[in-house]
């Protein structure tokens, strides 16, 4: 018997052993939502986007930011109605069947687990720069042990780490924006306002034409990854529905302020073709322009915090996605065991995969590791498509069956949902056009198809067993 309507996925049981704790307080969730959008991709990775797009990077971040706002609004609508540690994976299963939840969930798990290793390597490189001669692998191992231990102990440990990491990141970027705005206005002592000379003086707003804008757009899209973690964390908060609703409603100004605002400040203060933008990073280049002493080391501290924060969040997110998948019979049952309100085996599995990625980087930095990176390059877009498609289907069901659960509503439904899907299709097309992203598209597509095929076979076998 084939199923056209999937049963409601469940990721909690009432036997006393498989229930996640509700150890996250509202202050944890609020700061995770606030700081979760500020990552190393923004502080460092945006330099390549500026070098390609020039001042039009502001337009690129605005366009991709609008898309992310729509995605977060859709995800918020579903997560407020159906709080779950599986987040979009649970919603995809509810909308389309277990194959969809399996595909979205495990692809995201791979993405987060690989990212844990990457962030550990990045953080270790910064520390070895301060302490030359110390082995990089030892620092990676230390960071992994610290955050693995924190996530094994209790969810409130994850919340506390993220609270203070996020507070430091928010404080740093707020200070940067404040100094930058004062400098742009000519109100910062010892500096003169650059006016619009850097915006129009070196080739105009589009110095590399539409091709440069496209490259900047693709770079900006992938720097937004990680915002989904707040809906995963909400399931373990004191008030999941209220937490999700508040986080999603503040997403718009957070994106506008931190991403679009900082890009506008940087390209106004610093010539887009200044080599320091890519060599030192855009934020360091801007602080140097303002004559801030030790700007490079200040930003290294901030980037280190961003990397450690991302490690912590990705260990948490990957373990909860794995836990939810197992609780929905979409993975090895051993990972579903909970002790003290924490899925400890799922945490260990996620950390182990992160260690494997670090080992691959050490043993085969030129072959296997780049292949792994390419495989996860477009996963976030796959997840966004599942979110939009699920919301399109579940919204009608909610309106019909439980309208009282629509605490957060998608704007101008279904028009803006279709606009978001069209935007994602355009990004896939642009990825296929660009040589640098084409291989990522193909590798991610191959992984997604393999997972979807496994998920469909599992779903059919489950249907056959039910008939029997």
N, C-alpha and C positions, 0 to 999 in steps of 0.2 A: 504494500500500500504506500503510495507516494504521498508526501505531505505538502500541501499548498500553503498551510499556515503553521508556522513553527510554534511549539508550545513555549510558554514563558520560561526563559532560562533561569536557573536558580544557582547562585554561587554561595549560598549559606545553608547550612543544615542545622537542625536543632538537637543533635545528639551530644552536645557539650564538648565535642572535640574538633569540630570544623567550623567554628564561628570566629570570624575576625573581630578583634577588639575595636572599640570606638574611642581610641586614645588620642585622636587629633582634636585639638580645641579650635574654636573659630579663629583665634589669632594665628594659629599655625596655618590654617587653610587660607586665610586672607593674605598672609605674607608669601605663601607658596604661589598663590595666584599672581601676586604683585611681582615677585622676583623670578618666577619661573620663565618669564619671557626674556630675561636678560641672561644671555649665555656667551660663551667664548666665540660663537659664530658672529655675534654682533660686535664684540670688541676687536676681533682680529679678522675674521672672514669677510667683513664688509669692505676691507681695503681693496680686494680684487674687484668687487662690484663697482667701487668708485673709480678705479683705474680704467675700467671698461666703459662705464656709462657716463662718467663725468658728473656734472651737476644734476643730470637727469636721474641720478640714483635716487633722488628724493621722490620722483615720479614712480620709479620702480618699486620702492618700498611702500609707497601709497597704494599702488595697484595690488600688490601682493598682500598688503595689510588689510585692504578691504575684503579680499577673498578669505583671509584668516578670520576676520570678524564674523563673516557669514558662517564659516565652518564652526566656530566656537558657539555661535548662537544656536545652530542646529544641534550640536552636541549637548549644549546646556539644556535645551528643551527636552531631549530624550533622557539625559542623566537626572534631571529634576523629577521626571515622571517615573523613571526606573533606576534608582540609585544602585550601582553595582561596581564592584572592584574590576569587573570585566569591561566597563565603560562601553566604547564603540563596538567591541567584539560581542558583548551581550546583546547590544541593540541590533547588530547585523544578524545574529542568530534569531532573534525575535522576529525580525522582518522577513528573512529569506531562508532560514533553515540553518542547521548545524554546520553545513559546509562553509557558509559565509562567516560565521563566528570563528570557525577553525582557521580559515585563511587569514582573516584580519588579525586575529589574536596572535598566532604563531609568527607571522611576518613581523609584527610589531615587537614581539619578544626578541627575535633575532636582531632587529634594529637596535633595541635598547641594550642588549647584552654586548653587542659589538661596540656600541658607543661607550660602555663602561670601560672597556680596555683602551679605547682611543683616548678617552679623557684622562685615564691614568698615565698613559704615555706622555700626553701633553703636559700634565702637571709635573711629572718627573723631569722633563726637559727644563722647565723653569727653575726647579730646585737645584738641579745639577749645574745650571748656569751660575747660581749663587755659591754653590759648594762644588767647584770643579774637582774631579777625581773620585767623587762618590759614584757608585754604580747606579745607573738609571733603573735597572730591574729591581733593585732593593727598594727604591722609593715607590715604584709601582706596587710592589708587594705590600709595603707599609700602608699605602692609601687604601688598597683593596681590603686589607685586614681590618683597618679602622672602621670603614663604612659597612663592610660585611658584618662585623661584630655589632655595630650600632643597629643595623636592620634586623639582626637575629634577636636582639634583646627585647625590644618593644617598639611599637609603632610611634610612641611618643618621642623616642630617641631620634627617629627620622624627622619627626616634626620639629624638634628643638634645633637640630642641625640646620634644617632648611630655613627655619625662622631667622636664625642669626646670619646664615649665609646670604639669604635674600635681603635682610636689613642692610648688610654691608654693601651689597651690589646696588641696591636702590639708593643708598646714601651716596655712593661714589658717582653714579650716573646723574643723580640730581645735582650734586656739586658741580660736575662737569657742565651740565646744561646751564646752571646758574652763571658760572664764569663765562661760558661761551656766549650767552645772550648779552651779558654786560659788555663783552669785548665787541660783539657785532654792533651794539648801540654806541660804542665809543665811551662807555662809562667805566671801564676797568682801568684803574691807575696804571700808567706806563705803557699803555697800548693805544693805537689809533684804529678807528673803525675801518675795516676793509671796504665798506660799502658793497657794491655789487661787482667789483672788479674780478673777483674769483669766479663769479657765476657766469659772467658774459665775456670775460677778457681773454680766454684761451680756447677759442672754438665755439663759444656759446653754450647753451644748455645741452645741446646734443653734439658734442665734439666728434664722436665716432658714429654719428648717425643712428638709425634705428637698430642696426646690428649691435651696437654697444649697449643700447637700452635693453635689448633682449637678454644679453649676457648678464647685465645687472639685475634684471627681473628674475632670472633663474637663480642667481646667487641669493637674492633677497628671500625668495620663497623658502629655501631650505634653511635659512637662519631662523625661521619662525617655529621650527620643530620643537616639541617639548611642552607646548601649552596644554596638551591633552592630559598631562599628569594630574592636574588639579581635579578633573572629574573622576579619576581613579582614586585619588586620596579622599575625595568627598564621601565615599562609601564608608570610610572609617572615622568620619568626624562625628561630633556630638549631634549635629543636625544636618544630615546629608542634603536635604532639599534646599534649606536656607543657604547652606554653604555654596552649592552649585549656582544657585540663582544669583547670589551676590558676586561670585567670581566672574560669571559670564557677563553680568551687567557692567562691570568695570573694565572689561577687556578692551573696549573701544578706546577709552582715554589712555590706557596703558600702552597700547600699540602706537597711538598717535604721539604720545609724549616720548617714550623711550626710543623707539625705532625711527619714526619719521622725523621727530624733533631733533634727535642727535645727528642724523644724516644732514639735515638742513644746516645745523650749526657748523659741522665739519667742512662741508663744501663751500660755505661762506667764508670761513676763516683761512682755509688752506687751499692752494691751487690743486685742482684734481690730478694734475700730471706731476705733482711733486713726488719724487721717488720714495720719500719718507712714508708716504701713505701706505705703500705695500711693504716696504722694508721694515719699518718700525711699527706699523699699524696706524689706522686713522686717528685714534684717540691720542696716542702718543704724539703723532705729528701735530695735532691741534694744540696739545698742552705745551709742546716745544715752541710753537708759534706764539703762544702767550707768555713764554719765558718762565714757565713753572719749573722750579728746580727739581731735578731728579724725576722728571716726568716719566721716563721709561721704566724706572723701578717701581714707581707708584702704580703704573698700569700693569706691570708684571704681577704685583700683589693682587690687583683686582681680577686679572685674568686667572690667576691661580685659584682664587676664591670661586670664580665662575665655573672652573673645571671641576673642582672638588664638589661644588654644589650639584653640578650635573651628574657626577658619579653617584652621589648619594641618591638623587632623585631617580636615576635610571635603574639602580639596583632595586629600589623600592617598586618602581613602576613595572619592571620586568617580572619581579616575583609575584606581584598581585595579578598581573595578566595571566601568568602561568597557573596560579592558584585557581583563578576563576575558570580557566579552560578545563582544568582537571575536575573541578566541582561540577562542570557541565558535561562530563564524560568525553572531553575532547583532548585528553592527554593522559600520560602515565599517572595512575592513581597515587603512587607514592608521593608525588609532589603536592598532593592535596592535604597532607597531614598538618594539623595546626597544633602548636604548643604555646601556651601562654598568650593566645590571641594572635600569634604570628606564624605564617606558613614557612617554617624555617628551612625545610628541604627545598622549597622553591627559591628561597633566598640563596642557598648554597649552590643550586644548579645555575642560577643566573650569574653568580660570582665566578663559578668554575668556567663557564663559557667565556667570561671576560678574561680570565687568566689564559685560556686557550688562544684567544685573539692576540694577547700580548706575546705569547710564545710564537705564534705564526709571524708576527712582525719581526721578532728576533731571528727566527730561522729562515724566513723567506720574505724579506721586505720588498722584493722586486717582482714576485709572482703571485703566491697564494694570497698574501694580505691585500694587495690592490684588488684582486678579484673579489675578495670578501667585501671590501669597501664599495665596489661598483654594484654588488648584489643588493646592498641596502640603500643605494643612492636615491631611489625614487619611492621607497616604501611609504614615506609620509604622504605622498600623493595618493597612493593606493588606499591608505587609511581614510583620507579625506573623501574619496569617492564612495567608500562604504558608508561613511557618516551621512553624506548627502542623500544617497540612495535609500538608506534606512529611514532617515527622517521623512523623506517623501512618502514612504509607505506607512510608517507608524503614526504620523500626524493624523491621517484620516481615521485610523483605528482608535486613537485616543479621543478624537472628537466624537466618535460614535459610541464608544464603550465607557470611557472614564474621563470626561471632559474636565472634571475637577483636578486632575493631575497636571493640567497644562499651566503650571506655575510660571514657566518661562516660555514665551512664544516666539517662533521664528517670524521675522519681519516679512510682510507682504508675501505670505505663503500662498501658492507655491512658486510665484514668479521668481523670487530671489534664490530659491533653492535651485531652480533650473539655470539661473544666471551663474551660480557658483559651479554647477556641473559643467556648463559651457566654458567657464574660466579654466577649470582643470583640464578639459580637453585641449584647450589652446596651449596650456603649459606642456602637456605631453607632446603636442605637435612641435613646439619650439625645441623641446629636448631632442626630438628626432632630427631636427635640422642642424643642431650644433654638434660638432665633432666631439667636443669635450664631455657632453652629457649623453650622447647617443648610446654609448656602451652601457652607461648606468641604466638607461631605459630598458635596453634589451635584457640585461642581467636581472634587474628587478622583475621585469615581466616574466622571465623564465621561472624565477623562484615563486612568483605568485601563481602561475599556472600549475606548477607542480603541487603546491599546497592546496590549490582549489581542487585538483584532480583527486588528491588523497582525501580531502574533505567530502567530496561527492561520493566516493566509494564507501567511506565510513557511514555516511548518511543512508545510502542504499542498503548497506548491510544491517544497519539498525532498523530500517523499515521492514526488511525481510524477517528479522528476528521477532519484531512485534507481530507480524502476520502469523508467524509460526506459533 
